[in-house]
Amino acid sequence: MRKKLFVVLAAGLLAGVMLAGCSKNKEEEVVPVPSEEELPQQTPEASEPTPEGFPTVSEREVVDGKVQSYLTGEWKDVKAADRRPIAVMIPNNSPAMPQYGISRASIIYEAPVEGRITRLMAVFEDFDDLDRIGPVRSSRDYFVYVAMGYEAIYCNWGLARPYVEELINRDTVQNISAAVEGIYNPAHEAFDRVSRPGYATEFTGYLFIDGLLEAAERLEYEWDYDDAYVPPFTFAGDETKAQDNYKDAEDATMIYPGGHEGNKGGYGAYNPYFEYHSEDNLYYRFQNGEEQIDEMDGSQLTVSNVVFQYCHGEVRDDHDYLAFGVHGEGDAIVFTGGKAIKGTWERYDGDATPAKFYDENGEEIIFNQGKTWICNIWEEYGEFVEYE
């Protein structure tokens, strides 16, 4: 039976962090988001509650030159797993498809933008053997705040200046940005255009990895994680599956962030969905009724976990720019191993910490090792979410 979920955002969001520079009415004064320094800090040890007795990835140790990734829990070369990731803004509308290199991302964060479509922010730790990633598109402030939680170097081509210019040029944001108005330290060497006959110009700009590394060196960015870094997820141990800890949870093999009906919540334009395959424990991504693929190798995008993170959203101005509350708390569903684990998300400890996900008992949700796709669900359109 198809289940339709009606979600109400939990009460008690922090007044100052409810929205990243958003107000309910155009006439109202914009509410600033507290800076990282203004919020209490959390230590990694305080953010790792797990169900008692269930094996999870905990202490990291190097074995034969590999260590388990903070972002996927998988064994990866130390060089990649111990290095801060990059977060790349990528368009997700039909005229831009297909994207190049996106299947290599460890985390994909999807959120609505103006025009009631979604945009992606792909977070990469494995990128040394890629030549380019893209196409690359412009920034919105809620994406920047999410990237900061992963300690990622943020990569974009363009920005919504009224809401992003001050933020992206802060000392606390390390960015590799194309040279456009509103970017004070552009990275000319990191971006170029690729011939794509039939595509609009805005879908021809790419991030080139050699140039990215040159720009990071010139801008004197550090690649090491901060000592206070908080990993975003807790992963099941090597010999276990997360679903074994959630045997009583609902089964969910088809997941529709925007349901089946057209709606204005961002996911109604192209009707994306995920299909779970038990044989490989992966969720396959579809959009516009077709497989969503990586142009680099023709592979379909797959992930081990899908998250619905419900956030309060508002329309900011006549340009239809949106704002979402990515600090504070809200409802969430984590889909892993064919199960739907209902719970909440919380992010109260500053810009440099990520959202954490908890089940209905207040325990941190255990993810399967592998890639994760996070759908920012506009809470006011949460009624359209479906899974079965």
N, C-alpha and C positions, 0 to 999 in steps of 0.2 A: 504494500500500500504506500502511496506517495504521502510524505509527511511535509507539511508546510509549517515553517517555524515563524512565530510572531515574537520578536525580541524587544524588550523594553530595556533601555540603557539603565544600569544600576545607578541609584541616587548617590549623591555625595561626591561628585567630581570636584576637584579643586577649582575654586572660582577663578584663580589666576591662570590655570593651565588648561582650562576647558577648551579653549580654541587658540590656535597659533595666530593671533592677530585678527580675530573675527568678532563681529557683532551681529545681533539678530536683525536689526533694522539699519538701513543705510544711514539714517540720521544719528544713530547712536555712536558714542565714542568707541574707538577700537580699543580692546583690552589687550595689553601687552602680555607676552608669555614670560614668566620668570626665567632668568638665566640659570645656568647650571650652578653658579656660585650661590644663588639665592635659595636653593633647595637642599635638604639634607642628603648626605651621600650614603650609599649602601656598599657594603663590602661583598665580595664574591661569596664568602662563606655564608652570609645571611640570606642568599638568594637560591640556595640549592636544596630545599626540602624535597624528599622523594619518599614514595610509599615504602614503609619498612619491609626489608627483606627482598625487594625486587631488584635484580642486578641492573645497574646503570653505569654509564661511563663516568668515572669520577676523576681520580688522579691521572694526569697525563704523564706518560713516560715514553722516551724515545726507544724504539725497537727497530734495528736494522735501518736506521736513517729515516724512519717514519714515526709520526705521532698522530693521535686522533684529533681531528679538526674541531674547533669550537663551533663551526657553523653547520657541519653535517654529522659529526661523530665518527666519520669514516677515517681510516688510516691513510694519511697523505704524507708526501715528502715534507720534511721539517721546514724547508724554505717557504713553502706555500702555507702550511698550517700555522706557522708562527708569525706570519706577516699580516699586517692590517689589510683588509680587503679594499676593493674599489666598488663604488656604487654608481651605476651608469643609468642615466635617464633614457628610456627607449619608448618610442611611440608604439601604440597597440591598435591603431585604427586600420581598417582595411586598405586604404590607399598607401600605407607604409609597409605592408607585409610583403615577403617574409623578413624577419629579423635575422641578423648574422651574429653567430657566436653565443646566442642567449642560452643554449642548452648546457653551457659550461658553468652557468651561474649556480652558486650554492643556495642562495635565497632569491626569490622573486617577490617583490612587494608590488601589489596592484591596487590602484586607488582611482576614484573618479576625478575628472578634470572638467573644465568648461566644455560645453557642447554635449554633455551627458554621455561621454565615452570614458574609457579608462586609459591610464598610462602606466607603464611598468618602470620599476627601478630594480635593476638586476645587480645583485651583490656577488662579486667574483673574488675567489682566492686563487683559483687555477687559471692563470691567463698568460703565462710566460710564452707558451707556444702558439698563442693566437696572434694573427697579424692585425686584426681590427675587431671592433665591436660596434654594432649599430643597426640602423641609423640612430643618431643621438638627438634628443630633443630637449626642450626647455624645462626649467625648474619651477616647482611650486614649493612653498615653505614647508608643508607637512612632510614632503619627501625628504627635505634636508634634515628635519628633526629626527626622522626615522633612521637615516643614514648615520647621524651622530651617535645614536644608540649602539650601533655596531662598530663604532670607531673607524668608519670607512672614509676613504678619500673620495669625495663627491665629484662626479663628472657630468657636465651638462653643456648644452649648446643653446643659450638663450635663458630668459627668466621672466617671470611676472614681476616687473620692477617694483610696483608699489608695496609688495608683500615679501619680496625675496632680497632686494638689493642690500638692505642694511644687514640682514641675517647672514647672507653668504659671504660677505666681506669681513665678518668678525674674525678675530684671531683664533677663536675656538672652532672655526670651520675651515678645514683644509680641503681645498677644491682645485680641480683641474677643469677650467672653464674656457670655452671658446671666446674669442675676442668679440664681444658685443657691448653695447652701452649698458652700464650698470655693473660691469665686472672690472674691478680695479687692478687685478693682477692676472691678466689673461695668459693662457698657455697656448700660444700660437703653434708651437711645434707638435702638439698632441692631436690636432684635428685636420681633416682634409675631406674633400668631396670625392665620391666614387660615381663613375658613370652608370646611371640606371635609366636607360631610355624609357620614356613613358611615365616616369615618376616626377612629382613636383619637387622643386629644389629643396624644400625643407626636409625631404626624406632621402637626401643624398649625402648628408654629413655624417662622418664616422670618427670614432676614437681609435687612433693607431697606437699600439702598445709601445713600440719603440719611442715614439714621441711622448707618450705618457711617462715613461721612466725618465726620460731626459728632463721633462718639466718638473717632475717630483724632486729630482736632484737639484735643479736650478732654484726651486722654491724652498729647498732645504727641509722637505718633509721627512719625518721619521717614519719608518715602516714597522717599528716594533709596537706591539700593543702596550697600553698603559699598565702600570702595576696594579691598578684598581679595576682592570677590565672585568666586566660581568658578561659571561657567555649568555646568549639568548635562549638556549634550549637545554633541557636535560634529555639525554639519549639512552635508549635501551642498550644493555651490554651486548658484547659481540655474539654471544650464543643465545640471545633471547629476541623476542618480538614484542613490541609495545602492546599489541592487541591482547597478549596473554594476561596483561594486568587489567584489561577492561572487558572481560568476557560478558559482563552483564550490560554493557553499553549497547545502544541501538546499532544495528547493521546499517551501513550506508555505502552503496557501491556506485551511485550516480549522484553527482553534486552540482547544483545549479546556483551560483551566487546571485543571479538575477532572475531566477525562475524561468518560466516559459513564456511569460507575457512581456511585451514591450513596456518599459517603464522609464522613469526619469532618474533612477538611482545610479546610473553609470554603466551597469551591466546589461541593460535592456537593448542597447544598440546592436551588439554583435552576439548576444546570447552565448557566452562561453559556458563550458561545463567540463567536469572531470569525470572520468570513468575508471573505476578501480578494477585492476586485474590481480586476482589472488595468486596466480601462478608466479608472478615476479614481485608481488607486494608493492606495486606502483600505481599511481594515478596518472592517467593519460589526459592531456589537455586538448580540448576541441574548441573551435570558435567559428561562427558563421556556418555551422553544420559540417565543418571540415577539420581534419587534423591540423593543429597548429605546429608548424615545423620550423626547424633551424635551417636557414639558407646555406649555412656552411657545409652541412653534410646530409641534408634532407631528412634528418631524424625528427620524430615527433617529440614534443616536449613532455617529459615525465618527471614526477616528483614522488617522494616517499610520504610526504605529509602535506595536507592542505589545511589552512587556518582561515576561519571567518572571524575577523576582529571588528566588532561593532563600534563605530565612532559617531558621535554627534557631529552633524555637518550643517553648514549654512552657506547661502549665496551671499557674496560680499558686495557686489557692485553691478553696474550696468554692463560690465564686460563678462559677467557670469563667472568670475573667478570664485572658487569654492574655498572653504576652510573646514578642517576636520580636527577634532580634539584627539591628538595622539599622545597626550599626557593624561594622567589621571587613572580612570578605570572604566570598565564596561563589560558587556557580555561577550562571550567567545564560544566557538565550537572548533575543536581540533579533530580532524579526520585523519586517522592513521590505521593501517592494517584492516581497512574495511569497516571500522568502527567510528561512531560519532560520539565524542566525549564533550559534553556540555560543561561550561564553566565560565570563567571570567578572565580578563586581563588586567594588569596593573602596571603603572609606570609613574611612580611618585618620586624617584630618586635622582632627578636631574636629566639634562640632555644627553649625558654621556653613558646612560644606562638604557638598556632596551626594555620593551614591554615583556613581561613574564606571564605565563599562562597557567591557570590553576583550575582544578576540577571542582565539583560541587562540594567536596569535602575540604577544600582549601589546600589540597596537596598539589605540588607542581606537576603538571601533566608531562608524561613521558612520551617522547617522540621516537619513531623509528629512525635509525641511522639513514642518512641520505638527504636529498634536497627538500626544501620546504617552500611552498607557495602560500603567501599571506594575502588574502583578499580583504582590503579595507571595505567593510560594508557600511554604507551610509545608513545609520541607525533608523532614520525617519522612513527609509524604504525597506527596512528589514522584513516586512511582511511578504516580500516577493521571493525571499530565499526558499529554496526547496531542496530536499534530498530524499533518496529512497533506497 
